[in-house]
Amino acid sequence: MQFLFNNHKIGTDDQGREESSNSDRTLSNGAHDGENVNGEDNEKTDGGESGNDAPKKPVGFWHSSLRTTRLKVFGAWIRTVLILSTFILAILSLYWAVLFNVEQNLNSLIVFVVNFETEPGALVGPLITKITEEQIELNSMPHLGYITMPPSAYNYDPIAVRQAIYDQEAWAAIIINANATALLREAVEQGNSSFDPLGTCQIIYTSARDQDSYYDYIIPELTALQTEATSMFGEMWVKQVMANDSIQRTNLAKAPQALSPAIGFSMFDLRPFYPYVAVPAVTIGLIYLIIIAFFSFTFFLPIHMQFITPGQGHPVMKFWQLILWRWLSTLAAYLLMSLAYSLISLAFQIPFSHPPGIQTEVVNNANTFGKATFVVYWMVNFIGMGALGLACENVAMIIGQPWTAMWLIFWVITNVSTSFYAIELSPHFYYWGYAWPLHSIVEASRTLIFDLHSRLGVDFGILIAWVVVNSLIFPISCYVMRWKSQKAKQKGQ
């Protein structure tokens, strides 16, 4: 019985194979006949398609079947170019415009002029104050914001003026020392060879506050003022001395410096910008803090999504717990990445362990908190990365690709424009930059590295406020991203 069943099965299989073979030959002959009759393959001429499942034959760019697609592509291309061009004009203009009115705003850089020479017959102090006041009154050319301050405002103590400059009440100060003219007269009358013209006036500033503003604008203007004052006073002084027959020429020979240049300016940079390797730590290097925080989103998101991806042999995590995990792990990542960033400055020997200096004296490489300065510097970078990075996380989840690239450009330019340049020199439109995260990071970093006047409480407060606000927005952004993902999935089905 089994033998018969097997024979029947074999016969049936043979018959099926024979029918299939005959059918294939019939289709083959039919296809041959179609070629002979039509002279071409059984393919559609518009796309080279012989059936719904057959691959389409490539066609040229101007083929008629691509007409609709071409119009769609052209429209999308034009729309994209217009969007990007508008974005370039709008956002990049923020960077160009930040220094557009520097000449007109140069008087925003305040310079105190304090004349301690109040005795009768003084010449040096009145001349210098006259020069600075004339620049303010004429207003015919760009000038610093000279303000004549009474010595009584500083209890007649030049050291108090230094303290005011350290406290950033002004960008610089010109001090005319007491008895400047009297000592000069004594030198020419008695032939005092030890007389030093540089003892008549002082210029006080702190270049570590913003080295670019000092070297580009303030110091050149003050140097020009010194030249003008020395020239005008020298011409007047030589005439007076030579007209005074009571002054012995032998005494002039003993103290020629009392005749020319007669006066000079001692420069005191309370906190010099040094070492120069600190430039990246307080300027361009901080851009990478933004970029690192921005790109960490794309690195970590696939890792986090494993908790809610079905089909991986585990149940899906509750979404609110995923949000909490993402927020905590993101801050933990910022903590470690900011440490790596901070260690670069330490590796290239930027000082972080020197004791703080006396505020009214010239001190190189002083640090605000001594050996604890590096830890505070790390915390500035950590909280700063949180302020910059959480904003990037929220925007990336809400707007998605490809708009996040435009956000990064906007975020970098608005922060750089208001952090690497003195806002005082910018149009008033940029005053919102005082509340932007990078401005506080730069200010706090300069304070720690150069022992500048501390506003760390304000700086930390602004950065923490950014972290708190973005942390509150973070769960909303996560739900928006999930909603967009579900919507795209439903549309794809």
Salt bridges, closest charged atoms under 4 A:
ASP14 OD1 - ARG17 NH2 2.44
GLU35 OE1 - HIS32 ND1 3.98
ASP167 OD1 - HIS453 ND1 3.54
GLU235 OE2 - LYS239 NZ 3.80
GLU393 OE1 - ARG326 NH2 2.95
GLU443 OE1 - ARG455 NH1 2.48
ASP451 OD2 - ARG271 NH2 3.20
